[in-house]
């Protein structure tokens, strides 16, 4: 199944992108992610690691592509036998804020269960301030 979740908010696209680009900031806007360990501090194609969701669910990941000039990146995440592919995009809105989209491919039951968490996280992401 394919699913896309979109949220808009007042944050500048550059600030939203920085919160994607710096892996140590993921837990700021996506509080369901309680830990991020990776072999790079920033988004780079080939970066791999483990994110821990809800304090107990480890998910191995590998960054597939990063197009910083387009504020777009993709990754593959595996939890046990389940694999998801996610593509994240950030774009400016006419009001000066940003729109964040995530397109996800994976098993329908997993995507339907994950949709509320992803919507919540994206809603927080498009409201972030400048990263320090």
C-alpha positions in Angstrom: 0.0 0.0 0.0 1.1 3.6 -0.6 0.1 6.4 1.8 1.0 10.1 2.0 0.6 12.2 5.1 0.9 16.0 4.8 0.9 18.8 7.3 1.4 22.6 6.9 2.6 25.1 9.5 4.4 28.3 10.2 8.0 27.0 10.3 10.4 28.2 7.6 11.3 25.3 5.2 15.0 25.8 6.0 14.3 25.2 9.7 12.2 22.1 8.9 14.9 20.8 6.7 17.6 21.3 9.5 15.4 19.2 11.8 15.5 16.4 9.2 19.1 16.9 8.3 20.5 16.6 11.9 19.6 13.2 13.2 20.0 14.2 16.8 17.0 16.6 16.3 14.6 13.8 15.2 13.4 13.1 18.8 12.6 16.9 19.2 9.8 16.8 16.5 9.0 13.1 16.5 8.7 12.3 20.3 7.6 8.7 19.5 11.2 8.3 18.5 13.0 8.0 21.8 16.5 7.3 20.5 18.5 7.6 17.3 21.8 5.9 16.7 23.5 6.2 13.3 26.9 6.1 11.7 26.6 9.8 10.6 25.3 12.8 12.5 23.6 14.2 9.3 21.5 12.8 6.5 23.8 11.3 4.0 23.0 8.6 1.4 24.0 5.3 2.9 23.8 6.4 6.5 22.5 3.5 8.6 21.5 3.0 12.1 18.6 2.2 14.5 15.8 4.4 15.7 13.9 3.3 18.8 10.2 4.0 18.8 8.1 4.3 22.0 11.1 3.3 24.0 11.0 -0.4 23.1 10.7 -0.9 19.3 14.0 -0.9 17.5 13.9 -0.2 13.8 17.0 -0.6 11.6 17.3 2.0 8.8 19.3 3.1 5.8 19.1 6.4 4.1 18.5 5.8 0.4 18.8 9.3 -1.1 19.2 12.9 0.0 18.5 15.9 -2.3 19.2 18.8 0.1 18.7 21.4 -2.6 15.1 20.1 -3.0 14.6 19.4 0.7 13.8 15.8 0.0 15.2 12.5 1.3 14.2 8.8 1.5 15.0 5.9 3.7 14.2 2.2 4.3 13.1 1.1 7.7 12.8 -2.5 9.0 11.0 -3.6 12.1 11.3 -7.4 12.3 9.8 -8.8 9.1 8.2 -5.5 8.1 9.9 -3.1 5.7 8.7 0.5 5.0 10.1 2.9 2.4 9.5 6.6 3.2 10.1 9.7 1.2 10.1 13.0 3.0 9.6 16.4 1.2 9.5 20.0 2.5 8.2 22.9 0.5 7.3 26.5 1.1 3.7 27.6 1.5 2.3 30.8 0.1 2.0 32.1 3.6 5.7 31.8 4.3 5.5 28.6 6.3 6.1 25.1 5.1 4.4 21.9 4.0 5.9 18.6 5.0 4.9 15.4 3.2 5.9 11.8 3.8 5.0 9.1 1.3 5.2 5.6 2.7 5.1 2.2 1.1 4.5 -0.8 3.2 1.8 -3.3 4.4 -1.6 -1.7 4.8 -2.2 -2.6 8.4 1.1 -1.1 9.5 0.6 2.1 7.5 -3.0 2.6 8.9 -1.7 2.1 12.4 1.3 4.5 11.8 -0.7 7.3 10.2 -1.7 9.0 13.4 1.8 9.0 14.8 3.2 10.3 11.5 0.6 13.1 11.3 1.4 14.1 14.9 5.1 14.2 14.2 4.7 16.2 11.0 2.4 18.7 12.7 5.2 19.2 15.3 7.8 19.4 12.6 6.2 22.3 10.7 6.1 24.3 13.9 9.8 24.0 14.8 12.0 27.0 15.4 15.6 27.5 14.2 17.9 24.6 15.1 21.0 25.5 17.1 
